[in-house]
Amino acid sequence: MITAVRELGTFALNKSGKDSLSALTEVINADNYPYMLVIELEEYEPCEFICVSVEDMNAGGAGRYIYRQGSSRGSNYSPTAIITDIKKTLPIKIIGWFNSVSKQKLMFSKEEQGYLKIIKKSLEKNRAKIESEIMEKLQDIGKNCGLTLKIGGKYLSELVIFRKAFTQLVSAKEDSISAPDKLCSLCGKRKIKVSAGAPAYKFYTIDKPGMISGHFIEEKSWRNYPVCQECSRALDEGKRITERNLKFSFYGLSYALIPKFLFGKPSEIILKIITGNRMDKNIKIKTETGQKLVKTEDSILHILAQEQDNLMYNFLFSKKSNNAERILLLVEDVLPSRLRALFAAKGKVDSVFVDDPFHLGKVRNFFAKSDEGKRDNDLDKYFLEIIDKTFKGLPISIPFLATHFMREIRRDFNNQEGALFKVGNAIQTVMFFVDLSMLTPKEVIMAETIFDPVFKKYEAQLDNREKRGIFLLGSLTKMLLNIQYTTRHSQPFLSQLMGLKMDERSIKGLLPKVTNKLLEYKRLDHKKAQLAEVISQYFLESSANWRLSVDELNYYFVCGMNLYKEINVVLYGQEEVKEEEEEVDVDVD
């Protein structure tokens, strides 16, 4: 993955012709920090304070600020910063930068050193006035801002002394732990000098001796991750492109989509990403919701799926933890043809659920929190495992899915008096995985029934007699509950469903209870009797031991409850459904 980011950065640097300074700078996010406050000083001694002005962030190009984040407790690599607490930002990030420069003993002439001291003195002298104007501007703006200097009407990038200081500070940081004439771990070439890692990705720390290669000696920690200067610059640029153009929110998780080129010239769309032109809304998926696999306007998966297989995609799910980057999941080498297969499977599901298109958020519904009372998502690990298998086409277990399906379905059922909001999501999810051959149905020869059109529709899930019998029993039970509600505005038979925790014995024992209750209401007409007969036939022809978990048993049962209208149409045709059999208290999310 790191190699792919480096290649992306190398391609971008060659394409854009950026100079070394531009390659080192970072871009302040204008969405989060829309304005830059500029402390303006006169150019010549004593560099008197003029005013604090306001401008749109990055209006004239982000490079003019030569911004690069430094230590959270100290200054940055230039006197440009993001304002957190003005009482700290000005003295630590701006004035403190001049202190840092003097301590580093950079290669400046006496005149340059003297000039920096004059600027610092002016800032210290006018600190109270500067802080007052900044506070006033912040109150007027009411939004997050950055803070920088402008001397004699020139930005930092236009002043040689600040450009010089910036590059020397960055080099000093990289050179603090380095070694001459060693192999770079990224390009594999012997270089004049390699440093300990790259600022772009910090996957390890050296604050504990056990994490250091080279006999636990900090000076030899470059052995952990030796990187040459050229690769470090390319990584910076590759990460910048990734963060700006290819970082997406994914149902509470964050992921980066990193292209990896195999051969041939990238397409026009890929080039637009690489050259730093943020893809506009017309290029992204902004068609109807039905075209989306990921329900977000920033999704470009559908567009990228149309590429030829001369490149691959890496999906990096990560989370920042202190000063290091923590990888949650890395899915490597996903071909565009695989993305096309995902959209094709989605299309098949959507053809069945025309008014309720499938997207991966429906899978996330079952893999977020194991308990509603928990503050954070504790099922991210399982969700990421499913995403990994989806992109790689690995098999998935229906008992595993059923366990999580039924946890959420029971929650709705018990909290909302029989409501089954998420059953439709579960059915769509299983159909999606079946279409991708991640769930393989069994081949079982069964006698024909009038319900075969329904079974054909869901054949991948209803692939044996037990499942079909349970499904039909769910439909018959739903018909009874509707009759009860119409007759007495309550559904006392719900208590017989045991909170959807029925085992095999309970399921089998439910059939006579349902038919008996229908007889009591005098509603066991010949159509419902025919349905009960088919259920009995399936149960009797099934194996002695069903080998289905409690979650699986109840999953197929609630699927039948939720899709009872399809069984109703088979029984009574397209004629108008009787009033007492109209659906109540059920809504498919």
TORGU-204787 format. One record per residue (C-alpha): residue number from 1; residue in one letter; x, y, z. Coordinates in Angstrom, 2 decimals. Layout:
REM residues N
 num residu      xx      yy      zz
 NUM      a       X       Y       Z
...
//
This chain:
REM residues 589
 num residu      xx      yy      zz
   1      m    0.00    0.00    0.00
   2      i    2.82    2.41    0.90
   3      t    4.41    1.65   -2.48
   4      a    1.12    2.52   -4.21
   5      v    0.97    5.87   -2.38
   6      r    4.59    6.59   -3.35
   7      e    3.88    5.79   -7.01
   8      l    0.81    8.02   -6.91
   9      g    2.90   10.86   -5.48
  10      t    5.75   10.35   -7.94
  11      f    3.36   10.44  -10.87
  12      a    1.70   13.59   -9.52
  13      l    5.00   15.40   -8.93
  14      n    6.21   14.60  -12.44
  15      k    2.89   15.61  -13.95
  16      s    2.46   18.88  -12.05
  17      g    6.11   19.96  -12.07
  18      k    5.98   21.04   -8.42
  19      d    9.15   22.45   -6.90
  20      s   10.66   20.96   -3.75
  21      l    9.07   23.60   -1.51
  22      s    5.54   22.95   -2.79
  23      a    6.07   19.24   -2.30
  24      l    6.85   19.82    1.38
  25      t    3.90   22.04    2.23
  26      e    0.54   20.88    3.55
  27      v   -2.89   22.24    2.65
  28      i   -5.17   23.62    5.35
  29      n   -8.69   22.29    4.79
  30      a  -10.75   25.28    3.66
  31      d  -13.99   23.49    4.55
  32      n  -12.98   23.29    8.20
  33      y  -11.00   26.56    8.28
  34      p  -12.58   28.89    5.70
  35      y  -10.59   32.02    6.59
  36      m   -6.98   33.00    7.19
  37      l   -6.13   35.82    9.60
  38      v   -3.01   37.65    8.44
  39      i   -0.75   39.59   10.81
  40      e    0.65   42.35    8.60
  41      l    4.00   43.98    9.41
  42      e    6.07   46.61    7.67
  43      e    9.00   45.28    5.68
  44      y   11.80   47.41    7.04
  45      e   13.15   47.90   10.53
  46      p   11.50   48.09   13.02
  47      c    8.84   46.04   11.12
  48      e    5.99   47.85   12.82
  49      f    2.64   46.10   13.21
  50      i    0.05   47.37   10.70
  51      c   -3.14   45.34   11.23
  52      v   -4.76   41.92   11.21
  53      s   -6.51   41.33    7.90
  54      v   -8.86   38.55    6.78
  55      e   -8.79   36.57    3.55
  56      d  -10.38   33.40    2.20
  57      m   -8.33   30.32    2.99
  58      n   -6.09   29.26    0.09
  59      a   -7.57   32.02   -2.10
  60      g   -4.25   32.62   -3.84
  61      g   -2.99   29.06   -3.48
  62      a   -2.15   27.07   -0.37
  63      g    1.58   27.27   -1.07
  64      r    1.79   30.95   -0.15
  65      y    1.53   30.07    3.58
  66      i    4.22   27.31    3.40
  67      y    2.27   25.50    6.11
  68      r    3.41   22.21    7.57
  69      q    2.26   20.91   10.91
  70      g    4.88   20.39   13.57
  71      s    4.74   19.29   17.19
  72      s    1.41   19.68   18.97
  73      r    3.26   21.26   21.89
  74      g    5.66   23.40   19.90
  75      s    5.83   25.47   16.74
  76      n    5.22   24.40   13.15
  77      y    7.77   24.54   10.34
  78      s    6.72   28.11    9.49
  79      p    4.89   30.88   11.39
  80      t    1.56   29.65   10.03
  81      a   -0.87   27.78   12.25
  82      i   -4.46   26.78   12.85
  83      i   -6.00   28.85   15.65
  84      t   -7.06   26.79   18.66
  85      d   -6.67   29.10   21.65
  86      i   -5.33   32.50   20.59
  87      k   -3.63   32.92   23.97
  88      k   -1.54   29.87   23.01
  89      t   -1.44   29.97   19.22
  90      l    0.21   33.38   18.95
  91      p    2.98   32.87   21.55
  92      i    3.66   29.18   20.79
  93      k    3.02   28.76   17.07
  94      i    3.90   32.22   15.72
  95      i    6.31   33.96   18.12
  96      g    7.54   30.55   19.30
  97      w    8.61   29.72   15.75
  98      f   11.31   32.41   15.93
  99      n   12.59   30.89   19.18
 100      s   12.73   27.47   17.51
 101      v   14.73   28.86   14.58
 102      s   17.31   30.45   16.86
 103      k   17.75   27.17   18.81
 104      q   18.16   25.05   15.68
 105      k   21.25   27.01   14.57
 106      l   20.20   27.11   10.95
 107      m   22.49   28.30    8.17
 108      f   21.67   32.02    8.20
 109      s   23.89   35.04    7.73
 110      k   24.19   37.54   10.57
 111      e   21.93   39.93    8.64
 112      e   19.24   37.24    8.29
 113      q   19.46   36.34   11.96
 114      g   19.17   39.99   12.89
 115      y   16.13   40.46   10.63
 116      l   14.30   37.55   12.26
 117      k   15.02   39.02   15.70
 118      i   13.53   42.36   14.60
 119      i   10.31   40.65   13.44
 120      k   10.08   38.68   16.68
 121      k   10.63   41.82   18.73
 122      s    7.83   43.61   16.87
 123      l    5.43   40.72   17.48
 124      e    6.26   40.61   21.18
 125      k    5.95   44.38   21.52
 126      n    2.52   44.43   19.87
 127      r    1.26   41.10   21.23
 128      a   -1.63   42.56   23.22
 129      k   -2.82   44.65   20.28
 130      i   -2.50   41.73   17.87
 131      e   -4.44   39.41   20.20
 132      s   -7.16   42.03   20.59
 133      e   -7.61   42.41   16.83
 134      i   -7.59   38.65   16.32
 135      m  -10.28   38.17   18.98
 136      e  -12.37   40.86   17.33
 137      k  -12.03   39.23   13.90
 138      l  -12.88   35.79   15.27
 139      q  -16.05   37.11   16.89
 140      d  -17.12   38.79   13.66
 141      i  -16.38   35.72   11.53
 142      g  -17.73   33.10   13.91
 143      k  -15.78   30.30   12.19
 144      n  -12.47   28.46   12.56
 145      c   -9.47   30.27   11.08
 146      g   -5.78   29.96   10.41
 147      l   -3.09   32.51   11.32
 148      t   -0.04   33.61    9.34
 149      l    2.33   36.53    8.71
 150      k    2.65   38.98    5.85
 151      i    5.66   41.31    5.77
 152      g    5.80   44.31    3.49
 153      g    2.75   42.99    1.65
 154      k    4.53   39.70    0.87
 155      y    3.48   36.22    1.89
 156      l    5.92   33.84    3.56
 157      s    6.51   31.94    0.31
 158      e    7.65   35.20   -1.32
 159      l   10.30   35.86    1.33
 160      v   13.57   33.97    0.80
 161      i   14.43   33.88    4.48
 162      f   11.23   32.03    5.40
 163      r   11.54   29.62    2.47
 164      k   15.09   28.90    3.56
 165      a   14.10   28.37    7.20
 166      f   11.23   26.09    6.21
 167      t   13.32   23.70    4.11
 168      q   16.13   23.60    6.69
 169      l   13.72   22.83    9.55
 170      v   12.13   19.98    7.61
 171      s   15.54   18.57    6.68
 172      a   16.76   18.87   10.27
 173      k   13.78   16.85   11.47
 174      e   14.37   14.13    8.89
 175      d   18.13   14.09    9.50
 176      s   17.81   13.72   13.28
 177      i   17.91    9.94   12.87
 178      s   19.51    8.89    9.59
 179      a   22.31    6.90    8.02
 180      p   24.52    7.39    4.93
 181      d   24.86    5.08    1.93
 182      k   21.97    2.71    2.74
 183      l   19.12    1.01    0.85
 184      c   15.73    2.72    0.81
 185      s   12.93    0.34    1.87
 186      l   10.54    1.80   -0.74
 187      c   12.46    2.21   -4.00
 188      g   15.03   -0.47   -3.14
 189      k   17.91    1.71   -4.31
 190      r   21.08    2.61   -2.45
 191      k   20.93    6.30   -1.57
 192      i   23.35    8.87   -0.19
 193      k   21.21    9.09    2.94
 194      v   18.10    7.43    4.39
 195      s   16.06    8.62    7.37
 196      a   13.95    6.89    9.99
 197      g   10.60    6.61    8.28
 198      a    8.59    9.28    6.51
 199      p    6.44   12.02    8.05
 200      a    3.48   11.06    5.85
 201      y    2.78    7.74    7.57
 202      k    3.83    7.03   11.12
 203      f    3.17    3.35   11.69
 204      y    5.53    2.98   14.63
 205      t    7.01    5.00   17.46
 206      i   10.38    4.82   19.19
 207      d    9.31    5.97   22.63
 208      k    9.79    2.41   23.92
 209      p   13.08    0.53   23.39
 210      g   11.28   -2.69   22.46
 211      m    9.98   -1.05   19.28
 212      i   13.44   -0.22   17.95
 213      s   15.50   -2.39   15.60
 214      g   19.25   -2.24   16.08
 215      h   19.84   -3.42   19.65
 216      f   17.21   -1.01   21.06
 217      i   19.45    1.98   20.25
 218      e   17.39    5.02   19.20
 219      e   20.08    6.31   16.82
 220      k   19.73    3.07   14.86
 221      s   15.94    3.18   14.61
 222      w   16.27    4.13   10.93
 223      r   16.58    0.38   10.38
 224      n   12.87   -0.01   11.19
 225      y   11.78    1.87    8.09
 226      p   14.63    3.46    6.03
 227      v   13.29    5.99    3.51
 228      c   15.24    8.23    1.13
 229      q   14.40   11.90    0.61
 230      e   12.87   11.38   -2.86
 231      c   10.50    8.66   -1.64
 232      s    9.60   10.73    1.41
 233      r    8.59   13.65   -0.85
 234      a    6.60   11.32   -3.09
 235      l    4.83    9.86   -0.06
 236      d    3.96   13.36    1.14
 237      e    2.43   14.20   -2.23
 238      g    0.65   10.85   -2.52
 239      k   -0.86   11.23    0.92
 240      r   -1.89   14.82    0.13
 241      i   -3.79   13.62   -2.95
 242      t   -5.32   10.76   -0.98
 243      e   -6.44   13.01    1.88
 244      r   -7.85   15.67   -0.43
 245      n   -9.47   13.63   -3.20
 246      l   -9.72   10.01   -2.14
 247      k  -10.72   10.02    1.54
 248      f  -14.30    9.02    2.27
 249      s  -16.61    8.41    5.18
 250      f  -17.97    4.89    5.24
 251      y  -20.84    4.43    7.72
 252      g  -18.92    5.67   10.74
 253      l  -15.53    4.56    9.42
 254      s  -12.94    6.37    7.35
 255      y  -11.20    4.89    4.33
 256      a   -8.82    5.98    1.61
 257      l   -9.08    4.64   -1.94
 258      i   -5.59    4.37   -3.44
 259      p   -5.13    3.43   -7.13
 260      k   -2.20    1.25   -8.14
 261      f   -1.09    1.37  -11.78
 262      l   -0.10   -1.85  -13.55
 263      f    0.57   -0.74  -17.12
 264      g   -0.65    1.74  -19.70
 265      k   -1.66    5.37  -19.34
 266      p   -4.26    6.26  -16.67
 267      s   -7.66    7.41  -17.92
 268      e   -8.73   11.05  -17.94
 269      i  -10.70   10.66  -14.71
 270      i   -7.74    9.12  -12.86
 271      l   -5.50   11.88  -14.21
 272      k   -7.86   14.53  -12.85
 273      i   -7.51   12.99   -9.41
 274      i   -3.73   12.71   -9.61
 275      t   -3.09   16.23  -10.88
 276      g   -4.79   17.64   -7.82
 277      n   -8.07   18.75   -9.38
 278      r  -10.74   17.78   -6.89
 279      m  -13.38   15.82   -8.76
 280      d  -16.47   17.94   -9.18
 281      k  -19.96   16.73   -8.38
 282      n  -20.69   15.86  -12.01
 283      i  -17.85   13.35  -12.11
 284      k  -18.84   11.65   -8.87
 285      i  -21.86    9.46   -8.47
 286      k  -24.64   11.94   -8.38
 287      t  -27.16    9.86  -10.23
 288      e  -30.20    8.33   -8.60
 289      t  -29.68    6.49   -5.32
 290      g  -30.13    3.18   -7.12
 291      q  -26.68    3.55   -8.70
 292      k  -24.92    3.75   -5.37
 293      l  -23.27    0.87   -3.61
 294      v  -22.13    3.28   -0.91
 295      k  -24.82    5.79    0.00
 296      t  -22.80    9.03   -0.19
 297      e  -22.39   11.80   -2.73
 298      d  -18.65   11.45   -2.43
 299      s  -18.69    7.88   -3.68
 300      i  -16.78    7.38   -6.92
 301      l  -16.81    3.59   -6.87
 302      h  -19.31    3.38   -9.71
 303      i  -17.11    5.57  -11.93
 304      l  -13.92    3.71  -11.02
 305      a  -15.61    0.38  -11.74
 306      q  -15.77    1.35  -15.41
 307      e  -11.96    1.43  -15.71
 308      q  -10.03   -1.31  -17.49
 309      d   -8.10   -3.88  -15.47
 310      n   -4.82   -2.03  -16.03
 311      l   -4.94   -0.70  -12.49
 312      m   -6.00   -1.94   -9.07
 313      y   -7.43   -0.26   -6.01
 314      n   -6.32   -0.44   -2.39
 315      f   -8.86    0.33    0.33
 316      l   -7.21    1.56    3.52
 317      f   -9.44    1.79    6.60
 318      s   -7.51    3.61    9.29
 319      k   -7.81    5.63   12.46
 320      k   -5.44    8.15   13.95
 321      s   -4.20    7.12   17.37
 322      n   -2.03    9.67   19.17
 323      n    0.89   10.36   16.81
 324      a    0.60    7.15   14.81
 325      e   -1.69    5.87   12.09
 326      r   -3.59    2.74   13.11
 327      i   -4.63    0.49   10.23
 328      l   -8.01   -1.17   10.81
 329      l   -8.18   -2.97    7.47
 330      l   -6.22   -2.96    4.23
 331      v   -7.87   -4.52    1.18
 332      e   -5.28   -4.68   -1.59
 333      d   -5.38   -5.31   -5.33
 334      v   -9.10   -4.93   -6.06
 335      l   -9.61   -4.89   -9.83
 336      p  -12.23   -2.68  -11.52
 337      s  -13.86   -5.89  -12.78
 338      r  -14.49   -6.86   -9.14
 339      l  -16.21   -3.53   -8.53
 340      r  -18.35   -4.18  -11.61
 341      a  -19.31   -7.56  -10.15
 342      l  -20.43   -5.84   -6.93
 343      f  -22.64   -3.43   -8.84
 344      a  -24.03   -6.26  -10.96
 345      a  -25.00   -8.17   -7.80
 346      k  -26.57   -5.02   -6.40
 347      g  -28.53   -4.63   -9.63
 348      k  -30.00   -8.13   -9.26
 349      v  -31.13   -7.36   -5.71
 350      d  -32.62   -4.04   -6.83
 351      s  -34.60   -5.80   -9.55
 352      v  -36.47   -7.65   -6.79
 353      f  -36.74   -4.71   -4.37
 354      v  -37.49   -2.01   -6.94
 355      d  -38.61    0.64   -4.45
 356      d  -35.88   -0.05   -1.89
 357      p  -32.39   -0.14   -3.53
 358      f  -29.64   -2.06   -1.78
 359      h  -26.50   -0.39   -0.42
 360      l  -23.85   -1.47    2.08
 361      g  -25.45    0.67    4.77
 362      k  -28.04   -2.08    5.09
 363      v  -25.28   -4.50    6.06
 364      r  -23.95   -1.93    8.53
 365      n  -27.37   -1.89   10.26
 366      f  -26.54   -5.31   11.72
 367      f  -22.86   -4.70   12.45
 368      a  -22.63   -1.45   14.40
 369      k  -23.56   -1.94   18.06
 370      s  -24.29   -5.16   19.92
 371      d  -26.35   -3.15   22.39
 372      e  -28.22    0.12   21.90
 373      g  -26.92    1.38   25.23
 374      k  -23.29    1.33   24.11
 375      r  -21.77    4.69   23.25
 376      d  -19.37    3.47   20.56
 377      n  -19.68    0.94   17.79
 378      d  -18.28   -2.35   19.07
 379      l  -18.93   -4.44   15.95
 380      d  -16.60   -2.58   13.58
 381      k  -14.29   -5.59   13.50
 382      y  -17.02   -7.86   12.11
 383      f  -18.21   -5.25    9.63
 384      l  -14.67   -4.78    8.32
 385      e  -14.29   -8.56    7.99
 386      i  -17.42   -8.62    5.84
 387      i  -16.14   -5.76    3.67
 388      d  -12.83   -7.57    3.27
 389      k  -14.59  -10.77    2.16
 390      t  -16.90   -8.82   -0.15
 391      f  -14.04   -7.22   -2.07
 392      k  -12.05  -10.48   -2.17
 393      g  -15.00  -12.78   -2.92
 394      l  -14.40  -15.02    0.10
 395      p  -17.19  -17.24    1.48
 396      i  -19.32  -16.08    4.38
 397      s  -21.37  -18.10    6.85
 398      i  -25.17  -17.83    7.02
 399      p  -25.23  -18.85   10.74
 400      f  -22.86  -15.94   11.43
 401      l  -25.12  -13.53    9.53
 402      a  -28.29  -14.92   11.12
 403      t  -26.93  -14.32   14.63
 404      h  -26.51  -10.61   13.95
 405      f  -29.69  -10.34   11.87
 406      m  -31.81  -11.77   14.67
 407      r  -30.28   -9.59   17.38
 408      e  -31.54   -6.48   15.56
 409      i  -34.83   -8.03   14.41
 410      r  -35.65   -9.21   17.95
 411      r  -34.88   -5.74   19.25
 412      d  -37.44   -4.22   16.88
 413      f  -39.91   -7.04   17.50
 414      n  -39.80   -6.72   21.30
 415      n  -39.59   -2.93   21.50
 416      q  -42.27   -2.16   18.94
 417      e  -44.86   -4.90   19.44
 418      g  -44.08   -7.15   16.55
 419      a  -42.56   -4.64   14.12
 420      l  -40.07   -6.18   11.69
 421      f  -38.37   -3.14   10.21
 422      k  -35.02   -4.75    9.37
 423      v  -36.11   -8.07    7.89
 424      g  -36.05   -6.62    4.37
 425      n  -32.47   -5.42    4.91
 426      a  -31.46   -8.93    5.99
 427      i  -33.10  -10.55    2.95
 428      q  -31.39   -8.10    0.59
 429      t  -28.02   -8.67    2.26
 430      v  -28.21  -12.43    1.84
 431      m  -29.36  -12.09   -1.80
 432      f  -26.38   -9.79   -2.46
 433      f  -23.89  -12.30   -1.05
 434      v  -25.53  -15.18   -2.92
 435      d  -25.26  -13.30   -6.22
 436      l  -21.55  -12.83   -5.49
 437      s  -21.22  -16.60   -4.84
 438      m  -20.17  -15.89   -1.26
 439      l  -23.12  -17.97   -0.05
 440      t  -23.70  -21.15   -2.03
 441      p  -27.20  -22.71   -1.95
 442      k  -27.56  -26.48   -1.68
 443      e  -29.02  -28.55   -4.53
 444      v  -32.09  -30.36   -3.14
 445      i  -34.82  -31.95   -5.27
 446      m  -38.27  -31.06   -3.90
 447      a  -41.81  -31.69   -5.07
 448      e  -43.54  -28.86   -6.89
 449      t  -46.03  -26.64   -5.03
 450      i  -48.11  -23.60   -5.91
 451      f  -45.57  -21.48   -4.01
 452      d  -42.67  -22.31   -6.35
 453      p  -42.70  -18.81   -7.98
 454      v  -41.92  -17.32   -4.56
 455      f  -39.29  -19.96   -3.82
 456      k  -37.70  -19.37   -7.22
 457      k  -37.32  -15.70   -6.33
 458      y  -35.49  -16.52   -3.08
 459      e  -34.12  -19.96   -4.04
 460      a  -30.63  -19.22   -2.82
 461      q  -31.93  -18.82    0.73
 462      l  -34.91  -21.19    0.74
 463      d  -32.85  -24.13   -0.50
 464      n  -34.33  -26.99    1.54
 465      r  -37.64  -28.26    2.93
 466      e  -37.05  -27.05    6.49
 467      k  -36.41  -23.46    5.45
 468      r  -39.40  -23.39    3.10
 469      g  -41.71  -24.85    5.73
 470      i  -40.54  -22.34    8.35
 471      f  -40.91  -19.48    5.86
 472      l  -44.50  -20.48    5.00
 473      l  -45.33  -20.91    8.68
 474      g  -44.18  -17.32    9.24
 475      s  -46.58  -16.15    6.53
 476      l  -49.50  -18.13    7.97
 477      t  -48.74  -16.76   11.44
 478      k  -48.73  -13.21   10.09
 479      m  -52.15  -13.77    8.54
 480      l  -53.46  -14.87   11.94
 481      l  -51.95  -11.83   13.68
 482      n  -53.61   -9.51   11.16
 483      i  -56.98  -11.19   11.74
 484      q  -56.53  -10.81   15.51
 485      y  -55.68   -7.13   15.17
 486      t  -58.67   -6.44   12.93
 487      t  -61.01   -8.32   15.26
 488      r  -59.82   -7.10   18.67
 489      h  -57.15   -4.41   17.99
 490      s  -54.50   -6.47   19.72
 491      q  -52.28   -9.43   18.87
 492      p  -52.20  -11.78   21.88
 493      f  -50.75  -14.58   19.74
 494      l  -47.44  -12.68   19.64
 495      s  -46.62  -14.19   23.03
 496      q  -46.48  -17.63   21.38
 497      l  -43.49  -16.49   19.30
 498      m  -41.24  -16.42   22.41
 499      g  -39.60  -13.13   21.46
 500      l  -38.33  -14.78   18.25
 501      k  -36.16  -17.24   20.19
 502      m  -38.02  -20.38   19.13
 503      d  -36.07  -23.62   18.77
 504      e  -36.90  -26.49   16.40
 505      r  -39.40  -28.04   18.81
 506      s  -41.18  -24.71   19.32
 507      i  -41.37  -24.06   15.57
 508      k  -42.90  -27.48   14.91
 509      g  -45.33  -27.02   17.79
 510      l  -46.43  -23.63   16.47
 511      l  -48.22  -25.02   13.39
 512      p  -51.11  -26.73   15.28
 513      k  -51.47  -23.65   17.50
 514      v  -51.86  -21.37   14.47
 515      t  -54.36  -23.63   12.69
 516      n  -56.36  -24.12   15.89
 517      k  -56.54  -20.37   16.50
 518      l  -57.70  -19.79   12.90
 519      l  -60.46  -22.36   13.51
 520      e  -61.52  -20.47   16.63
 521      y  -61.83  -17.27   14.59
 522      k  -63.60  -19.29   11.85
 523      r  -61.04  -18.07    9.32
 524      l  -59.39  -21.34    8.25
 525      d  -60.71  -21.23    4.69
 526      h  -59.58  -23.75    2.08
 527      k  -56.72  -21.49    0.92
 528      k  -55.18  -21.24    4.38
 529      a  -55.82  -24.94    4.89
 530      q  -53.90  -25.57    1.67
 531      l  -51.01  -23.47    3.01
 532      a  -51.03  -25.42    6.30
 533      e  -51.00  -28.65    4.30
 534      v  -47.88  -27.64    2.35
 535      i  -46.15  -26.63    5.59
 536      s  -46.98  -30.03    7.10
 537      q  -45.66  -31.74    3.98
 538      y  -42.35  -29.88    4.16
 539      f  -41.95  -30.63    7.88
 540      l  -42.66  -34.34    7.41
 541      e  -40.31  -34.66    4.43
 542      s  -37.47  -32.82    6.16
 543      s  -34.64  -34.51    8.03
 544      a  -35.13  -35.53   11.65
 545      n  -32.54  -33.01   12.82
 546      w  -32.75  -29.69   11.03
 547      r  -29.24  -28.54   11.98
 548      l  -30.28  -24.90   12.03
 549      s  -29.32  -22.58   14.86
 550      v  -32.04  -20.76   16.81
 551      d  -31.09  -17.56   15.01
 552      e  -31.41  -19.22   11.60
 553      l  -34.79  -20.75   12.50
 554      n  -36.21  -17.42   13.54
 555      y  -34.63  -15.59   10.62
 556      y  -36.49  -17.69    8.05
 557      f  -39.65  -17.41   10.15
 558      v  -39.62  -13.59   10.23
 559      c  -38.78  -13.50    6.53
 560      g  -42.03  -15.37    5.95
 561      m  -43.88  -12.93    8.20
 562      n  -42.44   -9.96    6.38
 563      l  -43.13  -11.32    2.89
 564      y  -46.53  -12.82    3.66
 565      k  -48.17  -10.66    0.98
 566      e  -46.37  -12.63   -1.72
 567      i  -47.85  -15.85   -0.32
 568      n  -51.22  -14.14   -0.07
 569      v  -51.10  -13.30   -3.79
 570      v  -50.36  -16.94   -4.64
 571      l  -53.32  -18.10   -2.54
 572      y  -55.90  -15.49   -3.46
 573      g  -54.56  -14.20   -6.79
 574      q  -54.34  -10.51   -7.69
 575      e  -57.82   -9.79   -6.38
 576      e  -58.18   -7.28   -3.58
 577      v  -56.96   -8.59   -0.22
 578      k  -59.58   -8.90    2.47
 579      e  -59.58   -6.14    5.03
 580      e  -58.72   -8.38    7.94
 581      e  -55.64   -9.63    6.10
 582      e  -54.12   -6.23    5.43
 583      e  -50.72   -5.72    6.96
 584      v  -50.48   -4.00   10.34
 585      d  -47.51   -2.84   12.39
 586      v  -45.00   -3.95    9.79
 587      d  -42.70   -1.71    7.84
 588      v  -39.64   -2.79    5.95
 589      d  -36.81   -0.37    6.34
//
